[in-house]
């Protein structure tokens, strides 16, 4: 244990045969100096500590200056490579992503990586250090953990391209298995009951919500896409709607989730929803403008907003309908799943369904495999039974006497 004879200056103590000074800066608390335990050595240590604390107090201490003051320090992190905190901010500012995505990245970085990595140069961050952070973090879920690691991996991939590091230290971090959200569609009968009930209980301008859910069930469009659908993107005569924007983080974003626009063909039920929305629009226009601002969007909320900004606006009506009809509670996003399974069970072309939903065929197959040709499953099994019966007959005929 360090000896502290009476009379040593504040923050100065003996450590073995050397002198140690104490202070606090970032994660550093002390430095051991190669000074002799003599009055001259003690004074040199006290003077150095005074310099260090003054630099810290005035906010001018940095890693380079620290390395100059303590060239033999095991805590020194000076490097010509930028610190993780600085590089992460530059990287985030330079990404061409929407505000909502940038916000999610910033939250993830600040919450899980910045507390430890911020003061460390990018080229001094090791896989072992990242693995330690991952193991010591109380993750809320495997999904959150997976996303945080993936975002960090993307950041380091850019650092490799910028030639700041030669290898990505996050590549060796094992990702949790991706958890798939349950696909739990409504039956056609349930969908029709929900829509019919909403048209029955919602009157006046509130009918916009009944039309919204009829459109959701019979187009399969994402909630954010429906909320952002404008009248100038709907061709009633041509029976198509152009999907080119979404609502995300309370704002209209001029892009879709997949960043590709698509044209959704409208069936009779979807067209009926459009017609009801048009009638509601005329009703709103005849009412006081102070209470109902004219909206260019097909399904505007009854409040004084141009478009539906969040799912809770429609969710309360949806949940109430499920409760009244005693239908098992499910997310309103399952309206989209319901349309997909309707199409699949009707035997429609997989490529057409995928285009309508804004999926790849591979995604469609992996998500809705249970419903593909489900009405023919027993007939398919019957083919095997016929084959097995044929095998038995052959075996019987070839048994030697």
C-alpha positions as CSV (number, residue, x, y, z in Angstrom):
1,X,0.0,0.0,0.0
2,X,1.2,3.5,-0.8
3,X,2.8,5.4,2.1
4,X,1.8,9.0,2.6
5,X,4.2,10.7,5.1
6,X,2.9,13.8,6.8
7,X,3.5,16.9,4.8
8,X,3.1,15.6,1.3
9,X,1.3,18.0,-1.1
10,X,-2.3,17.4,-1.9
11,X,-2.7,14.6,-4.5
12,X,0.9,13.4,-4.1
13,X,1.7,10.0,-2.5
14,X,4.4,7.4,-2.4
15,X,4.0,4.2,-4.4
16,X,6.8,1.6,-3.9
17,X,10.0,3.5,-4.6
18,X,8.2,6.0,-6.8
19,X,5.9,9.0,-6.5
20,X,2.3,9.0,-7.6
21,X,-0.1,11.9,-8.3
22,X,-3.9,11.7,-8.2
23,X,-6.4,13.6,-10.3
24,X,-9.5,12.8,-12.3
25,X,-9.8,13.1,-16.1
26,X,-11.9,10.9,-18.3
27,X,-11.2,7.4,-17.0
28,X,-7.8,8.2,-15.5
29,X,-7.4,8.7,-11.8
30,X,-3.7,8.6,-11.1
31,X,-0.2,8.4,-12.7
32,X,3.0,6.9,-11.2
33,X,6.1,9.0,-11.9
34,X,9.8,8.0,-12.1
35,X,10.6,10.7,-9.5
36,X,12.7,9.9,-6.4
37,X,11.1,10.2,-3.0
38,X,13.1,13.2,-2.2
39,X,12.1,16.9,-1.6
40,X,13.1,17.7,-5.2
41,X,11.1,14.7,-6.6
42,X,8.1,15.5,-4.5
43,X,8.1,19.1,-5.6
44,X,8.4,18.1,-9.3
45,X,5.4,15.8,-8.8
46,X,3.4,18.5,-7.1
47,X,4.2,21.0,-9.9
48,X,3.2,18.5,-12.6
49,X,-0.1,17.7,-10.8
50,X,-0.8,21.5,-10.6
51,X,-0.3,21.8,-14.3
52,X,-2.5,18.8,-15.1
53,X,-5.4,20.0,-12.8
54,X,-5.2,23.5,-14.3
55,X,-5.4,22.1,-17.9
56,X,-8.4,19.9,-16.9
57,X,-10.1,22.8,-15.1
58,X,-9.8,25.1,-18.1
59,X,-11.0,22.3,-20.5
60,X,-7.8,22.3,-22.6
61,X,-6.5,18.9,-21.7
62,X,-6.6,16.5,-24.7
63,X,-5.1,13.1,-25.5
64,X,-2.1,14.6,-27.3
65,X,-1.2,16.9,-24.5
66,X,-1.7,14.1,-22.0
67,X,0.7,11.8,-23.9
68,X,3.3,14.6,-23.8
69,X,3.0,15.1,-20.1
70,X,3.0,11.3,-19.4
71,X,4.9,9.6,-22.2
72,X,5.2,6.3,-20.3
73,X,1.6,6.2,-19.2
74,X,-0.3,3.0,-19.7
75,X,-3.5,5.1,-19.8
76,X,-2.3,7.3,-22.7
77,X,-4.6,6.9,-25.7
78,X,-3.1,9.5,-28.0
79,X,-3.3,8.5,-31.6
80,X,-3.4,10.3,-35.0
81,X,-6.6,8.3,-35.6
82,X,-9.8,10.1,-34.4
83,X,-11.5,9.1,-31.2
84,X,-14.5,6.8,-31.6
85,X,-16.8,9.6,-30.3
86,X,-15.6,12.1,-32.9
87,X,-15.6,9.6,-35.7
88,X,-19.1,8.2,-34.8
89,X,-20.6,11.8,-35.0
90,X,-18.9,12.5,-38.3
91,X,-20.1,9.1,-39.7
92,X,-23.6,9.7,-38.5
93,X,-23.8,13.2,-39.9
94,X,-22.6,11.9,-43.3
95,X,-25.1,9.1,-43.7
96,X,-27.9,9.6,-46.3
97,X,-30.8,8.4,-44.1
98,X,-34.1,9.9,-43.0
99,X,-34.3,11.7,-39.7
100,X,-36.0,8.8,-37.9
101,X,-33.3,6.3,-38.9
102,X,-30.6,8.8,-37.9
103,X,-32.3,9.3,-34.5
104,X,-32.4,5.5,-33.9
105,X,-28.7,5.2,-34.7
106,X,-27.8,8.0,-32.4
107,X,-29.8,6.6,-29.5
108,X,-28.2,3.2,-30.0
109,X,-24.7,4.6,-30.1
110,X,-25.2,6.9,-27.1
111,X,-26.8,4.2,-25.0
112,X,-24.6,1.2,-25.6
113,X,-21.2,2.2,-27.1
114,X,-20.3,5.8,-26.3
115,X,-20.0,5.4,-22.5
116,X,-16.9,3.2,-23.0
117,X,-15.7,3.8,-26.5
118,X,-16.0,7.6,-26.9
119,X,-12.5,8.5,-25.6
120,X,-10.7,5.6,-27.4
121,X,-9.1,6.1,-30.8
122,X,-10.8,4.0,-33.5
123,X,-7.7,2.0,-34.2
124,X,-7.3,0.9,-30.6
125,X,-10.7,-0.7,-30.2
126,X,-10.4,-4.5,-30.2
127,X,-12.8,-7.3,-30.6
128,X,-12.1,-8.3,-27.0
129,X,-13.2,-4.9,-25.7
130,X,-16.4,-5.0,-27.8
131,X,-17.2,-8.5,-26.5
132,X,-16.7,-7.3,-22.9
133,X,-19.1,-4.5,-23.5
134,X,-21.7,-6.8,-25.0
135,X,-21.4,-9.3,-22.2
136,X,-21.8,-6.6,-19.5
137,X,-24.7,-4.8,-21.1
138,X,-28.2,-5.5,-19.7
139,X,-29.9,-5.8,-23.1
140,X,-33.7,-5.2,-23.2
141,X,-34.1,-7.9,-25.8
142,X,-32.2,-9.9,-28.3
143,X,-33.7,-7.7,-31.1
144,X,-32.2,-4.6,-29.4
145,X,-28.9,-6.3,-29.0
146,X,-28.8,-7.4,-32.6
147,X,-29.6,-4.0,-33.9
148,X,-27.0,-2.3,-31.7
149,X,-24.2,-4.7,-32.9
150,X,-25.3,-4.3,-36.5
151,X,-25.1,-0.5,-36.4
152,X,-21.7,-0.7,-34.8
153,X,-20.5,-3.1,-37.4
154,X,-21.7,-0.7,-40.2
155,X,-19.8,2.1,-38.5
156,X,-16.5,0.1,-38.4
157,X,-17.0,-1.0,-42.0
158,X,-16.9,2.6,-43.0
159,X,-13.8,3.1,-40.9
160,X,-12.1,0.3,-42.9
161,X,-13.1,2.0,-46.1
162,X,-11.7,5.2,-44.8
163,X,-8.4,3.3,-44.2
164,X,-8.5,4.2,-40.5
165,X,-8.4,0.6,-39.5
166,X,-7.4,-2.6,-41.4
167,X,-10.1,-4.9,-40.0
168,X,-13.5,-4.6,-38.5
169,X,-13.4,-5.5,-34.8
170,X,-17.1,-6.0,-34.7
171,X,-17.2,-8.8,-37.3
172,X,-16.3,-11.4,-34.7
173,X,-19.1,-10.4,-32.4
174,X,-21.8,-13.1,-32.6
175,X,-25.3,-11.8,-33.5
176,X,-28.3,-13.1,-31.6
177,X,-30.7,-15.1,-33.8
178,X,-33.1,-12.7,-35.5
179,X,-36.6,-12.9,-33.9
180,X,-39.4,-12.9,-36.5
181,X,-42.6,-11.1,-35.5
182,X,-45.5,-13.5,-35.5
183,X,-47.8,-13.4,-38.6
184,X,-51.3,-13.6,-37.2
185,X,-53.8,-12.6,-39.9
186,X,-57.6,-12.3,-39.5
187,X,-59.9,-14.5,-41.4
188,X,-61.9,-13.0,-44.3
189,X,-65.0,-13.3,-42.1
190,X,-63.3,-11.4,-39.3
191,X,-62.0,-8.7,-41.6
192,X,-65.5,-8.1,-43.0
193,X,-67.0,-8.1,-39.5
194,X,-64.5,-5.5,-38.4
195,X,-65.0,-3.2,-41.4
196,X,-68.8,-3.6,-41.2
197,X,-68.8,-2.8,-37.5
198,X,-66.7,0.4,-38.0
199,X,-69.0,1.7,-40.7
200,X,-72.0,1.0,-38.4
201,X,-70.6,2.8,-35.3
202,X,-68.7,5.6,-36.8
203,X,-70.7,8.5,-38.3
204,X,-69.9,11.8,-40.1
205,X,-66.3,12.6,-40.5
206,X,-65.4,9.7,-38.2
207,X,-66.3,7.3,-41.1
208,X,-62.8,8.1,-42.4
209,X,-61.5,5.5,-40.0
210,X,-63.8,2.8,-41.3
211,X,-62.7,3.6,-44.8
212,X,-59.1,3.5,-43.6
213,X,-59.4,-0.1,-42.3
214,X,-61.4,-1.3,-45.3
215,X,-58.5,0.0,-47.5
216,X,-55.9,-1.6,-45.2
217,X,-57.6,-5.0,-45.3
218,X,-58.0,-5.0,-49.1
219,X,-54.7,-3.5,-50.3
220,X,-52.2,-4.8,-47.8
221,X,-50.4,-1.4,-47.8
222,X,-48.4,-0.6,-44.7
223,X,-50.1,1.8,-42.1
224,X,-47.5,4.5,-42.8
225,X,-48.1,4.2,-46.5
226,X,-51.9,4.5,-46.2
227,X,-51.5,7.6,-43.9
228,X,-49.2,9.3,-46.5
229,X,-51.4,8.5,-49.5
230,X,-52.4,11.6,-51.3
231,X,-55.3,12.2,-53.7
232,X,-53.0,13.0,-56.6
233,X,-51.5,9.5,-56.3
234,X,-54.9,7.8,-56.7
235,X,-56.3,7.0,-60.1
236,X,-59.9,5.8,-59.5
237,X,-60.6,5.3,-63.2
238,X,-57.4,3.3,-63.7
239,X,-58.0,1.6,-60.3
240,X,-54.5,2.1,-59.1
241,X,-52.7,3.9,-56.3
242,X,-49.0,5.1,-56.5
243,X,-47.1,4.3,-53.2
244,X,-44.2,6.6,-53.0
245,X,-44.1,8.0,-49.4
246,X,-44.6,7.1,-45.8
247,X,-45.3,8.6,-42.4
248,X,-42.3,8.1,-40.1
249,X,-41.6,9.7,-36.8
250,X,-44.6,12.0,-37.1
251,X,-43.4,13.3,-40.5
252,X,-44.0,12.7,-44.2
253,X,-40.9,11.0,-45.8
254,X,-40.6,11.1,-49.5
255,X,-39.7,7.4,-49.8
256,X,-41.1,4.0,-49.0
257,X,-39.7,1.4,-46.5
258,X,-37.9,-0.4,-49.3
259,X,-37.0,2.9,-51.1
260,X,-38.9,1.8,-54.2
261,X,-42.2,3.2,-55.4
262,X,-44.9,0.8,-56.5
263,X,-48.3,0.8,-58.0
264,X,-51.0,-1.0,-56.1
265,X,-54.0,-2.3,-58.1
266,X,-57.3,-1.5,-56.3
267,X,-60.0,-4.1,-56.0
268,X,-63.7,-3.3,-55.5
269,X,-63.4,-3.1,-51.7
270,X,-60.4,-0.7,-51.9
271,X,-62.3,1.5,-54.4
272,X,-65.3,1.6,-52.0
273,X,-63.0,2.8,-49.3
274,X,-61.7,5.6,-51.6
275,X,-65.2,6.6,-52.4
276,X,-66.2,6.8,-48.8
277,X,-63.0,8.9,-48.1
278,X,-64.1,11.3,-50.9
279,X,-67.5,11.7,-49.4
280,X,-66.0,12.4,-46.0
281,X,-63.7,15.0,-47.6
282,X,-66.8,16.8,-49.1
283,X,-68.4,16.7,-45.7
284,X,-65.4,18.2,-44.0
285,X,-65.2,20.9,-46.7
286,X,-68.7,21.9,-45.9
287,X,-67.9,22.4,-42.2
288,X,-66.1,25.2,-40.5
289,X,-62.6,25.6,-41.8
290,X,-61.5,26.5,-38.4
291,X,-62.2,23.0,-37.2
292,X,-61.4,21.0,-40.3
293,X,-58.5,22.1,-42.4
294,X,-58.6,20.8,-45.9
295,X,-56.1,18.0,-46.4
296,X,-54.5,16.6,-49.6
297,X,-54.3,13.2,-48.0
298,X,-56.9,10.5,-48.7
299,X,-57.3,9.4,-45.0
300,X,-56.9,12.6,-42.9
301,X,-57.6,12.4,-39.1
302,X,-60.7,14.1,-37.7
303,X,-58.5,16.3,-35.6
304,X,-57.0,19.5,-37.2
305,X,-54.1,17.7,-38.9
306,X,-53.4,17.0,-42.6
307,X,-52.4,13.4,-42.1
308,X,-52.4,10.6,-39.5
309,X,-49.2,11.1,-37.6
310,X,-49.2,8.0,-35.4
311,X,-50.8,4.5,-35.2
312,X,-52.6,5.4,-31.9
313,X,-55.0,7.6,-33.9
314,X,-56.5,4.6,-35.7
315,X,-55.7,2.0,-33.1
316,X,-58.3,3.0,-30.6
317,X,-61.1,2.5,-33.1
318,X,-59.6,-0.9,-34.2
319,X,-59.2,-2.2,-30.6
320,X,-62.8,-1.1,-29.8
321,X,-64.1,-3.0,-32.7
322,X,-62.3,-6.2,-31.7
323,X,-63.6,-5.9,-28.2
324,X,-67.2,-5.3,-29.3
325,X,-67.0,-8.2,-31.8
326,X,-65.2,-10.5,-29.3
327,X,-62.5,-11.1,-31.8
328,X,-59.0,-12.0,-30.5
329,X,-56.9,-9.0,-30.1
330,X,-54.1,-8.5,-32.6
331,X,-52.1,-5.6,-34.0
332,X,-53.6,-3.5,-36.8
333,X,-50.5,-4.3,-38.8
334,X,-52.2,-7.7,-39.3
335,X,-54.5,-6.1,-41.8
336,X,-51.6,-6.3,-44.2
337,X,-51.0,-9.9,-43.3
338,X,-54.7,-10.6,-43.9
339,X,-54.6,-9.3,-47.4
340,X,-51.4,-11.3,-48.2
341,X,-53.0,-14.6,-46.9
342,X,-56.3,-13.9,-48.8
343,X,-54.3,-13.6,-52.0
344,X,-52.3,-16.7,-51.3
345,X,-55.2,-18.9,-50.5
346,X,-57.0,-17.6,-53.6
347,X,-54.1,-19.1,-55.6
348,X,-52.9,-15.8,-57.0
349,X,-49.5,-15.4,-58.7
350,X,-46.7,-15.1,-56.2
351,X,-44.9,-12.4,-58.2
352,X,-48.1,-10.3,-58.4
353,X,-48.7,-10.6,-54.6
354,X,-45.1,-9.6,-53.8
355,X,-45.3,-6.5,-56.1
356,X,-48.6,-5.5,-54.4
357,X,-47.0,-5.8,-51.0
358,X,-43.7,-4.2,-51.8
359,X,-41.9,-7.5,-51.0
360,X,-39.5,-9.7,-52.8
361,X,-40.8,-13.1,-53.7
362,X,-38.3,-14.7,-51.4
363,X,-39.6,-12.5,-48.5
364,X,-43.1,-13.5,-49.4
365,X,-42.3,-17.2,-49.3
366,X,-40.4,-17.0,-46.0
367,X,-43.1,-14.9,-44.3
368,X,-46.2,-16.6,-45.5
369,X,-45.1,-20.2,-46.3
370,X,-47.9,-21.6,-44.1
371,X,-50.6,-20.1,-46.4
372,X,-49.1,-21.0,-49.8
373,X,-51.3,-23.7,-51.4
374,X,-52.7,-24.5,-47.9
375,X,-56.0,-25.6,-49.5
376,X,-54.2,-28.3,-51.5
377,X,-52.0,-29.6,-48.6
378,X,-54.1,-32.8,-48.1
379,X,-54.2,-33.5,-51.8
380,X,-50.4,-33.2,-51.9
381,X,-50.2,-35.6,-49.0
382,X,-52.5,-37.9,-51.0
383,X,-50.0,-38.2,-53.7
384,X,-47.5,-39.6,-51.2
385,X,-50.1,-42.0,-49.9
386,X,-50.7,-43.3,-53.5
387,X,-47.0,-43.7,-53.9
388,X,-46.7,-45.6,-50.7
389,X,-49.7,-47.9,-51.6
390,X,-48.0,-48.5,-55.0
391,X,-44.8,-49.5,-53.2
392,X,-46.8,-52.0,-51.1
393,X,-48.4,-53.6,-54.1
394,X,-45.0,-54.0,-55.8
395,X,-43.6,-55.6,-52.6
396,X,-46.5,-58.0,-52.5
397,X,-46.1,-59.0,-56.1
398,X,-42.4,-59.7,-55.8
399,X,-42.5,-61.8,-52.6
400,X,-41.0,-65.2,-53.5
401,X,-43.1,-68.4,-53.1
